[in-house]
Amino acid sequence: MNAPAVLLRAGGFLALWLVLAGVSLADLPAAAVAVAAATWVSLSLSPPNGPGISLPDLAMLILRFPGQSLLAGIDVVMRVFDPRLPLNVGTVPYTPRLPRGAARDAFAAYASLMPGTVPVTADAGGVILIHCLDVTQPVAQQMAREEDRFIRMLGYRDD
């Protein structure tokens, strides 16, 4: 069994327990049983596939996100309020490396959280159209770098 996958799921269920029930030492035995049972059921119904999430890369993605989001938000505000900055709204095609499925959907959801660019649709060939405020910017290259980080976080390595 993939130890990081077990720990990640157990940690998620523990966090859910703490949010719903609060922190109480008296509840610790019930929490341990509930977390163990939920983790076992989760792993039985949906076994981990692939190499598993890289916790250091996940941490880097999480730590990087607020700063990137803030910079992108500032760029959006500046483009809206400064008439000298270009506002060339449109879509840019992007061909993701991730195959269709949950991982690509999760990447698209992650990318949609960044201000100024939003994945809006995918065509039959798998090309994603990215709505952006300035089509002259290197949007596809930025998406490729973010997807590379996301792929590393998923635990896939180029060997």
Residue, then its C-alpha position, 0 to 999 in steps of 0.5 A: m500500500n502507498a504510505p503517502a496516500v494512506l497518510l494523506r487520506a487519513g489526514g484529510f479525514l482527521a481534518l474533516w473530523l476536527v472541523l465538524a466535531g471540534v478539538s476535544l480530548a474526550d472525542l479522541p478515541a471516537a475520532a481515531v476509530a472514525v478516521a481509521a474506518a473512513t480511511w480503510v473504506s476510502l482505500s477499498l473503494s478508490p485505491p490509489n493509482g499512480p505514484g501518489i502525491s508528492l507532499p513537498d511539491l504539494a507544499m510548494l504549490i500551496l505556498r506559491f499560490p497566494g503570491q502568484s494569485l496576488l500578482a495576477g490580481i494586481d495585474v488585473v486591477m492595473r489593466v482595468f484602471d490604467p488605460r495605457l495597459p493593453l486589454n486584449v481579451g480573448t482565448v488562447p489554445y493550450t494543449p495539456r500534457l495530462p490525459r483526460g480525466a480527474a487529474r486534468d480536471a483538477f489542474a483546470a480547476y487549479a488554473s481557474l483560481m488564478p486571476g486573469t486566465v480561466p480555462v473555459t472549454a476543451d475541444a474534441g482534440g483535448v485542446i483547452l481554450i484559456h480565456c485571458l485579459d491579454v492574448t499577447q501575453p505568454v499564457a500558453q507558456q505560463m500554463a505549461r509551467e503551472e502544469d509541470r508543477f502540478i504534474r510533479m505534485l501528482g508524483y510523476r517524474d520525467d525519468 
